[in-house]
Amino acid sequence: MRLIEGLSIGISAIRANKMRSLLTMLGIIIGIASVLAMIAIGDGAKEIVIQDAQKMGGATRITLYQTSYKRENNRWVRIRSNEYMEYEDVRAIEAECPSVSTVTPRIADWRGVLMQSPDGSETRAGYNGVDASYTTAMDWDVQEGRFITDGDVENAARICVLGDELATELFGSESPIGQEIKIVKRVSYRDQWGRRTRRRSTERLTVVGTLMPRGTSLQFGWSYDNLAFIPVSTVQERFTGDDELGSIMVFANNVDAVPKAIEEVKTVIRKRHRNQDDFIRIRAMRSGMAQLEKISKMIKIALGSIAGFSLLVGGIGIMNMMLVAVTERTREIGLRKALGAKSLDILAQFLMEAVIMCGVGGAIGIGLGIFAGEGMAMLAVKIAKIVPEWPSVISMQWIMISVSFSAAIGIAFGMYPAIKASTLQPVEALRKD
């Protein structure tokens, strides 16, 4: 009953001084709005990075790269090894690593070839030499036709599957299935004396399928949709002239299994390559995601600190206004006490007034923060121009934190003025002019 009465009187007092109350709430409004807007943009950026990681296979992906250098005593040194990754390593990892769900090889050339269609349309694009497990590993669906099969790999079939963008550039709105493309590339090969030399190579491949649109990699800047996918054995036979693999993509059973999967893979590589594994470099997507999570937490801590100072200033403003209100309404307090109001009634009245202002300020701040977050996201797309859409992510967790913090500020900074008002003596209060 006492709180309800205090609430009613507090609302009446705020209505009587609308402009002053609004100015008093500005600190709370701006503090909460700015934090929610920045959190929305920060979590939106995190969402973009996560989506980009999913394009590359997700957090369970581990990539083995062929390398000629290693880090030793804070400097890069050349590796004296003739070992290299080959397709048999893929089969061995599949068979001997229980923490691994999928393994797929890759020989990549991202932009280094000229591709031509039968009508003369041409574009510079890239290709990936892969096997039948690639679309399963990357969770990538076929749009039209089919993907590479095990038979295509066994027979080094002269076929390819096109990304959506590449298919459009070469064939427009026409279906590319069954049509032939020409790939022109400078290839490296070993001559009869074992020396590496280069020559211009032209290969004709039949298109058997297209893939669903995938988008552009933020990390590397190239489009997944501007690639041709060719059987890995065809690439080795027609383009590289050897049985080396540029990389092997390994996918763990789950995120927690990544460290164990890495150790199992290293064991297999050492067993197959004379106890050597320094000719490969291992990169786990999980470590990058963990780093992202750390950065995200640091940003939230920094934003929380800024918000804390802003809300502290807002709370001090509310306390000052409440002290002024106590001074202005001293006779009212004395009259209420003379008519039988208890000290707790006066305390509840002024405390509820402070809480109401903080609550209303918090609500306005939340609405303004959501609106500002959407506006900043639209602005970020125009300024950054790295993604077609920047999500504004407002979580219920942060809204609840904002509401709780507003109420806590109201109680903390409204308590002193409320106590001061409740301890006034009726006779002394009524003497005030």
C-alpha positions as CSV (number, residue, x, y, z in Angstrom):
1,M,0.0,0.0,0.0
2,R,2.8,2.4,1.0
3,L,4.7,1.7,-2.3
4,I,1.5,2.2,-4.4
5,E,0.8,5.5,-2.7
6,G,4.5,6.5,-3.2
7,L,4.2,5.5,-6.8
8,S,1.1,7.7,-7.3
9,I,2.6,10.7,-5.7
10,G,5.9,10.2,-7.6
11,I,4.1,10.1,-10.9
12,S,2.3,13.3,-10.1
13,A,5.5,15.1,-9.1
14,I,7.2,14.0,-12.4
15,R,4.2,15.2,-14.4
16,A,4.3,18.6,-12.6
17,N,7.9,19.1,-13.7
18,K,8.0,17.4,-17.1
19,M,10.9,19.3,-18.7
20,R,13.2,19.1,-15.6
21,S,12.4,15.4,-15.2
22,L,13.3,14.7,-18.9
23,L,16.6,16.6,-18.6
24,T,17.4,14.7,-15.5
25,M,16.8,11.4,-17.3
26,L,19.0,12.3,-20.2
27,G,22.1,10.7,-18.6
28,I,20.3,7.4,-18.2
29,I,18.8,7.6,-21.7
30,I,22.0,8.4,-23.5
31,G,24.0,5.8,-21.4
32,I,21.7,2.9,-22.1
33,A,21.0,3.9,-25.8
34,S,24.7,4.2,-26.6
35,V,25.7,0.9,-25.1
36,L,22.8,-1.0,-26.7
37,A,23.6,0.5,-30.1
38,M,27.3,-0.3,-29.9
39,I,26.6,-3.8,-28.6
40,A,24.1,-4.3,-31.5
41,I,26.8,-3.3,-34.0
42,G,29.5,-5.3,-32.3
43,D,27.4,-8.5,-32.1
44,G,26.3,-7.9,-35.7
45,A,30.0,-7.8,-36.7
46,K,30.5,-11.0,-34.8
47,E,27.6,-12.6,-36.6
48,I,29.1,-11.6,-40.0
49,V,32.4,-13.2,-39.0
50,I,30.6,-16.4,-37.8
51,Q,28.7,-16.6,-41.1
52,D,32.0,-16.1,-43.0
53,A,33.5,-18.9,-41.0
54,Q,30.5,-21.1,-41.9
55,K,31.2,-20.5,-45.6
56,M,34.7,-21.9,-45.0
57,G,33.5,-25.0,-43.2
58,G,32.8,-23.8,-39.7
59,A,34.6,-24.1,-36.4
60,T,35.3,-27.8,-36.8
61,R,37.5,-27.3,-39.8
62,I,41.3,-28.0,-39.6
63,T,43.4,-27.3,-42.6
64,L,46.8,-28.9,-43.4
65,Y,48.9,-26.8,-45.7
66,Q,52.0,-27.8,-47.6
67,T,54.8,-25.6,-46.5
68,S,58.6,-25.1,-47.2
69,Y,59.3,-23.0,-44.1
70,K,58.9,-23.2,-40.4
71,R,59.3,-20.9,-37.4
72,E,62.5,-21.5,-35.4
73,N,64.2,-19.2,-32.9
74,N,61.9,-16.3,-33.9
75,R,62.8,-16.6,-37.6
76,W,61.6,-18.5,-40.6
77,V,63.9,-21.2,-41.8
78,R,63.7,-23.4,-44.9
79,I,62.6,-27.0,-44.3
80,R,65.0,-29.6,-45.6
81,S,62.4,-32.2,-46.5
82,N,61.3,-34.0,-49.7
83,E,58.0,-35.1,-48.1
84,Y,54.7,-33.8,-49.4
85,M,51.0,-34.5,-48.9
86,E,49.3,-36.9,-51.3
87,Y,45.8,-38.4,-51.8
88,E,46.7,-41.5,-49.8
89,D,47.1,-39.3,-46.7
90,V,43.4,-38.3,-47.1
91,R,42.4,-42.0,-47.0
92,A,44.7,-42.8,-44.1
93,I,43.3,-39.9,-42.0
94,E,39.7,-41.1,-42.8
95,A,40.6,-44.6,-41.7
96,E,42.7,-44.0,-38.6
97,C,41.4,-40.8,-37.0
98,P,38.2,-41.5,-34.9
99,S,37.8,-37.8,-34.0
100,V,37.5,-36.9,-37.6
101,S,34.2,-36.9,-39.5
102,T,35.2,-35.9,-43.0
103,V,38.4,-35.4,-44.9
104,T,38.7,-33.7,-48.3
105,P,41.8,-32.8,-50.4
106,R,42.2,-29.5,-52.2
107,I,44.5,-28.1,-54.9
108,A,43.6,-24.4,-55.3
109,D,44.2,-21.7,-57.8
110,W,42.1,-18.7,-56.7
111,R,42.3,-16.3,-59.7
112,G,45.0,-17.5,-62.0
113,V,43.2,-19.0,-65.0
114,L,41.3,-17.8,-68.0
115,M,38.0,-19.5,-68.6
116,Q,36.1,-19.4,-71.9
117,S,32.7,-20.6,-73.0
118,P,31.8,-22.0,-76.4
119,D,30.3,-18.6,-77.5
120,G,33.5,-16.7,-76.7
121,S,32.6,-15.3,-73.3
122,E,35.6,-15.3,-71.0
123,T,36.6,-14.4,-67.5
124,R,39.5,-14.7,-65.2
125,A,38.6,-17.0,-62.3
126,G,39.9,-19.8,-60.0
127,Y,39.5,-23.5,-59.6
128,N,39.6,-26.0,-56.7
129,G,40.7,-29.6,-57.3
130,V,38.6,-31.6,-54.9
131,D,36.9,-35.0,-54.5
132,A,33.3,-36.2,-53.9
133,S,33.3,-35.4,-50.2
134,Y,33.8,-31.6,-50.7
135,T,30.1,-30.5,-50.7
136,T,29.4,-32.7,-47.7
137,A,32.3,-31.3,-45.8
138,M,31.5,-27.7,-46.7
139,D,27.7,-28.2,-46.3
140,W,27.2,-26.8,-49.8
141,D,24.2,-27.8,-52.0
142,V,24.1,-28.4,-55.7
143,Q,21.9,-26.0,-57.6
144,E,21.7,-27.8,-60.9
145,G,23.1,-31.1,-62.3
146,R,25.4,-33.0,-60.0
147,F,28.8,-32.8,-58.2
148,I,32.0,-34.7,-58.6
149,T,31.8,-38.4,-57.9
150,D,34.3,-41.0,-56.7
151,G,34.3,-42.4,-60.3
152,D,35.3,-39.0,-61.7
153,V,38.3,-38.9,-59.3
154,E,39.3,-42.5,-60.1
155,N,39.2,-41.8,-63.8
156,A,40.5,-38.3,-63.8
157,A,37.4,-37.3,-65.6
158,R,37.5,-34.1,-67.7
159,I,34.5,-32.5,-66.0
160,C,33.8,-29.6,-63.7
161,V,31.2,-28.0,-61.5
162,L,30.8,-24.2,-61.6
163,G,30.0,-21.7,-58.9
164,D,26.9,-19.6,-59.4
165,E,28.7,-16.4,-60.4
166,L,31.1,-18.1,-62.8
167,A,28.2,-19.9,-64.5
168,T,26.4,-16.6,-65.0
169,E,29.5,-14.9,-66.4
170,L,30.2,-17.6,-68.9
171,F,26.7,-18.7,-69.9
172,G,24.3,-15.9,-68.8
173,S,20.8,-17.2,-68.2
174,E,21.5,-20.3,-70.3
175,S,22.0,-23.6,-68.5
176,P,25.7,-24.7,-68.6
177,I,25.0,-28.4,-68.0
178,G,26.5,-30.5,-70.7
179,Q,28.4,-27.6,-72.2
180,E,32.2,-27.3,-72.5
181,I,34.5,-24.7,-71.1
182,K,38.1,-24.0,-72.0
183,I,40.6,-23.4,-69.2
184,V,43.8,-21.6,-70.2
185,K,46.6,-21.7,-67.6
186,R,50.4,-21.6,-67.3
187,V,51.3,-24.8,-65.6
188,S,54.5,-26.0,-63.9
189,Y,55.9,-29.5,-64.6
190,R,59.1,-31.5,-64.3
191,D,61.0,-32.2,-67.4
192,Q,62.9,-35.4,-68.1
193,W,65.9,-34.2,-66.1
194,G,63.7,-33.4,-63.0
195,R,63.8,-29.7,-63.5
196,R,60.7,-27.6,-63.1
197,T,59.6,-25.6,-66.1
198,R,56.4,-23.7,-67.1
199,R,54.2,-23.9,-70.2
200,R,50.8,-22.7,-71.4
201,S,48.1,-25.3,-71.1
202,T,44.6,-25.4,-72.5
203,E,42.1,-27.9,-71.2
204,R,38.5,-28.5,-72.2
205,L,36.1,-29.7,-69.5
206,T,32.4,-30.5,-69.6
207,V,30.2,-28.8,-67.1
208,V,28.1,-31.3,-65.1
209,G,26.7,-29.1,-62.4
210,T,26.4,-25.8,-60.6
211,L,26.4,-24.9,-56.9
212,M,24.2,-22.7,-54.8
213,P,25.4,-19.1,-54.2
214,R,27.9,-18.9,-51.4
215,G,29.2,-15.4,-51.2
216,T,32.6,-13.7,-50.8
217,S,35.2,-14.6,-48.2
218,L,35.8,-11.6,-45.9
219,Q,39.1,-13.0,-44.7
220,F,40.6,-13.6,-48.2
221,G,38.5,-11.3,-50.4
222,W,37.7,-13.8,-53.1
223,S,34.3,-15.1,-54.2
224,Y,33.4,-18.7,-53.6
225,D,30.9,-18.4,-56.5
226,N,33.7,-17.5,-59.0
227,L,35.3,-20.9,-58.9
228,A,35.3,-24.1,-60.9
229,F,35.5,-27.4,-59.1
230,I,37.4,-30.1,-60.8
231,P,38.3,-33.7,-59.8
232,V,41.6,-33.5,-57.8
233,S,43.1,-36.2,-60.0
234,T,42.3,-34.3,-63.1
235,V,44.0,-31.2,-61.8
236,Q,47.1,-33.3,-60.9
237,E,47.2,-34.9,-64.3
238,R,46.3,-31.9,-66.5
239,F,47.6,-28.9,-64.5
240,T,50.2,-29.7,-61.9
241,G,51.8,-32.8,-63.4
242,D,52.5,-34.4,-60.0
243,D,50.6,-36.1,-57.2
244,E,51.1,-33.4,-54.5
245,L,48.2,-31.8,-52.7
246,G,48.2,-28.2,-51.8
247,S,46.1,-28.7,-48.7
248,I,43.9,-31.2,-46.9
249,M,40.7,-30.1,-45.1
250,V,39.9,-32.1,-42.0
251,F,36.6,-31.8,-40.1
252,A,36.4,-32.9,-36.5
253,N,33.3,-34.6,-35.1
254,N,32.5,-31.5,-33.1
255,V,34.2,-28.3,-31.8
256,D,35.5,-29.9,-28.6
257,A,37.1,-32.7,-30.6
258,V,39.3,-30.4,-32.6
259,P,42.5,-30.6,-30.4
260,K,42.3,-34.4,-30.3
261,A,41.7,-34.5,-34.1
262,I,44.8,-32.4,-34.7
263,E,46.9,-34.8,-32.6
264,E,45.5,-37.9,-34.4
265,V,46.2,-36.3,-37.8
266,K,49.8,-35.5,-36.8
267,T,50.2,-39.1,-35.8
268,V,49.0,-40.4,-39.1
269,I,51.2,-37.9,-41.1
270,R,54.3,-38.9,-39.1
271,K,53.6,-42.5,-39.6
272,R,53.3,-42.1,-43.3
273,H,56.2,-39.7,-43.8
274,R,59.2,-41.1,-42.0
275,N,58.3,-39.5,-38.7
276,Q,58.1,-36.0,-40.2
277,D,55.3,-33.5,-39.9
278,D,57.2,-30.2,-40.2
279,F,56.4,-30.0,-43.9
280,I,52.8,-29.2,-43.1
281,R,51.3,-26.2,-41.3
282,I,48.0,-26.7,-39.4
283,R,45.4,-24.0,-39.0
284,A,42.3,-24.7,-36.9
285,M,39.2,-22.5,-37.5
286,R,38.3,-23.1,-33.9
287,S,41.3,-21.1,-32.7
288,G,40.2,-18.1,-34.8
289,M,36.7,-18.4,-33.4
290,A,38.0,-18.5,-29.9
291,Q,40.1,-15.4,-30.6
292,L,37.0,-13.7,-31.9
293,E,35.1,-14.6,-28.7
294,K,37.9,-13.0,-26.6
295,I,37.9,-9.9,-28.6
296,S,34.1,-9.7,-28.3
297,K,34.3,-10.0,-24.5
298,M,36.9,-7.3,-24.3
299,I,34.8,-5.0,-26.4
300,K,31.8,-5.7,-24.2
301,I,33.8,-5.0,-21.0
302,A,35.0,-1.7,-22.5
303,L,31.5,-0.7,-23.6
304,G,30.2,-1.7,-20.2
305,S,32.8,0.5,-18.5
306,I,31.8,3.5,-20.7
307,A,28.2,2.8,-19.9
308,G,28.9,2.6,-16.2
309,F,30.4,6.1,-16.2
310,S,27.6,7.5,-18.3
311,L,25.0,5.9,-16.0
312,L,26.9,7.1,-12.9
313,V,26.7,10.7,-14.3
314,G,23.0,10.2,-14.9
315,G,22.5,8.8,-11.4
316,I,24.3,11.9,-9.9
317,G,22.0,14.1,-11.9
318,I,18.9,12.3,-10.6
319,M,20.2,12.6,-7.0
320,N,20.8,16.3,-7.4
321,M,17.3,16.8,-8.8
322,M,15.8,14.8,-6.0
323,L,17.7,16.9,-3.4
324,V,16.3,20.0,-5.1
325,A,12.8,18.5,-5.0
326,V,13.2,17.7,-1.2
327,T,14.2,21.4,-0.6
328,E,11.3,22.7,-2.7
329,R,8.7,20.5,-1.1
330,T,9.8,20.8,2.5
331,R,6.4,22.3,3.5
332,E,4.6,19.5,1.7
333,I,6.7,16.9,3.6
334,G,5.9,18.7,6.9
335,L,2.2,18.9,6.1
336,R,2.0,15.1,5.2
337,K,3.8,14.2,8.4
338,A,1.6,16.5,10.5
339,L,-1.4,14.7,9.0
340,G,-0.1,11.3,10.1
341,A,2.3,10.2,7.3
342,K,5.2,8.0,8.6
343,S,8.8,8.4,7.7
344,L,8.6,5.3,5.6
345,D,5.8,6.9,3.6
346,I,7.9,9.9,2.7
347,L,10.9,7.6,2.0
348,A,8.7,5.5,-0.4
349,Q,7.4,8.6,-2.1
350,F,10.8,10.1,-3.0
351,L,12.4,6.7,-3.7
352,M,9.7,5.7,-6.1
353,E,10.0,9.0,-7.8
354,A,13.7,8.4,-8.5
355,V,13.0,4.8,-9.6
356,I,10.3,5.9,-11.9
357,M,12.6,8.4,-13.6
358,C,15.3,5.8,-14.0
359,G,12.8,3.2,-15.3
360,V,11.3,5.6,-17.8
361,G,14.7,6.8,-18.8
362,G,15.9,3.2,-19.2
363,A,12.8,2.3,-21.4
364,I,13.4,5.4,-23.6
365,G,17.1,4.5,-23.8
366,I,16.3,0.9,-24.9
367,G,14.0,2.1,-27.6
368,L,16.5,4.7,-28.8
369,G,19.3,2.2,-28.6
370,I,17.4,-0.3,-30.8
371,F,16.6,2.5,-33.3
372,A,20.2,3.8,-33.2
373,G,21.6,0.3,-33.7
374,E,19.6,-0.2,-36.9
375,G,20.7,3.2,-38.1
376,M,24.3,2.5,-37.4
377,A,24.1,-0.9,-39.1
378,M,22.7,0.7,-42.3
379,L,25.5,3.4,-42.1
380,A,28.1,0.7,-41.6
381,V,27.1,-1.1,-44.8
382,K,27.5,2.2,-46.7
383,I,30.9,3.1,-45.1
384,A,32.6,-0.3,-44.9
385,K,31.1,-1.8,-48.2
386,I,32.4,-5.3,-47.3
387,V,29.0,-7.0,-46.8
388,P,25.6,-6.4,-48.4
389,E,23.9,-6.4,-45.0
390,W,25.1,-5.6,-41.5
391,P,22.8,-7.2,-38.9
392,S,21.9,-5.2,-35.7
393,V,21.8,-7.8,-32.9
394,I,19.9,-6.8,-29.8
395,S,19.8,-9.6,-27.3
396,M,17.2,-9.9,-24.5
397,Q,20.1,-10.4,-22.1
398,W,21.4,-6.9,-22.6
399,I,17.9,-5.4,-22.5
400,M,17.3,-7.1,-19.1
401,I,20.8,-5.9,-17.9
402,S,19.8,-2.4,-18.9
403,V,16.5,-2.5,-17.1
404,S,18.1,-3.9,-14.0
405,F,20.9,-1.4,-14.1
406,S,18.4,1.5,-14.4
407,A,16.4,0.3,-11.4
408,A,19.6,-0.1,-9.4
409,I,20.7,3.4,-10.3
410,G,17.3,4.8,-9.2
411,I,17.5,3.0,-5.9
412,A,21.1,3.8,-5.2
413,F,21.0,7.5,-6.1
414,G,17.4,8.1,-4.9
415,M,18.0,6.6,-1.4
416,Y,20.0,9.6,0.1
417,P,17.4,12.3,-0.9
418,A,14.6,10.0,0.2
419,I,16.2,9.4,3.6
420,K,16.8,13.1,4.0
421,A,13.2,13.8,3.2
422,S,11.9,11.1,5.6
423,T,14.0,12.4,8.5
424,L,12.7,16.0,8.4
425,Q,10.8,17.0,11.5
426,P,7.2,18.2,10.9
427,V,7.6,21.4,12.9
428,E,10.9,22.4,11.2
429,A,9.5,21.5,7.8
430,L,6.3,23.7,8.3
431,R,8.4,26.7,9.2
432,K,10.1,26.7,5.8
433,D,8.8,29.4,3.4
